[in-house]
Amino acid sequence: MKPIVTLTLNPSIDGAGEAERVQPTHKIRTSGDRYDPGGGGVNVARVIAELGGPALAVYLAGGATGDVLDELMVEHGLPARRVPIAGHTRISLAVLERATGNEYRFVPEGPEISPVEWLACLEVIETLDFDWLVVSGSRPRGLPDDCFVTLTRRAIDRGAQVVLDSSGPALAATLDAGGLALIKPSLGEFRALTGLALEDPGEVAEAAREVVESGRAAIVAVTLGHEGAVLASREANLIRRPPPVPVRSATGAGDSFVGAMTLALAEQRPVAHAFLFGMAAGSATVMHPGTGLCRRGDAERLHAELVRGSRAT
């Protein structure tokens, strides 16, 4: 299988730590600090690699922090291709407050991307050989709302499957262009996309099926947080609750869902199987604090539980 290419336009160095309490004006002393390469597509690549699949992470990075991100990618053993930019790569921070169990996440907006830098990114993608492309993460400053349209259209025209995990106008514009293999919005993102209140999973499922029937995306998976997820496709339609797991952090759960589901689809697994594997990986991720993502053993165990539950119902 060819490596699954992931594209991250606004990557980050993800820091995580714990503090007894988070208070204003006081210095917050943290412990258990760790740093990982982050951003949507980078996290997706990390998960695919953890689950035994091949991945190549393409990302835009610059400044001294861009060099640190490169080092972290090497430390994680992730094949990568950096597109240099002038701006400094952002640094995010997640702090777990031990006294309450609350997690505080600080996420900078990131650097502005110039038209020349965006063109260089498109040229890099053109040189790569892939069957699956995952475009994941926020649209950086400087790029228009339809920035993903040219990228995804070129990939689709060459026969590749494109997965898009973004939000706002960039998601809407790319979806309207049609032909996407998979989108995975959260409930809030899907509400914004459709303009509907979507008060219950049944309404979410109906709206997701309308997207599939329109031809804009072959598969729609909407994550509902602790209430589970909804799948709409021509092959299968499901509403499932997540397996019961201890929740320590929500960081990276959506990216883990995308990584696992895409890997299963690339391996030509049935859509329902891929959806449940995505749910399992997302659930496995929330079990770990900070920027730690899913572990393969946990994801496979939880997937087996979800499959057994499907057979029982």
Disulfide bonds with the S-S distance in Angstrom:
none
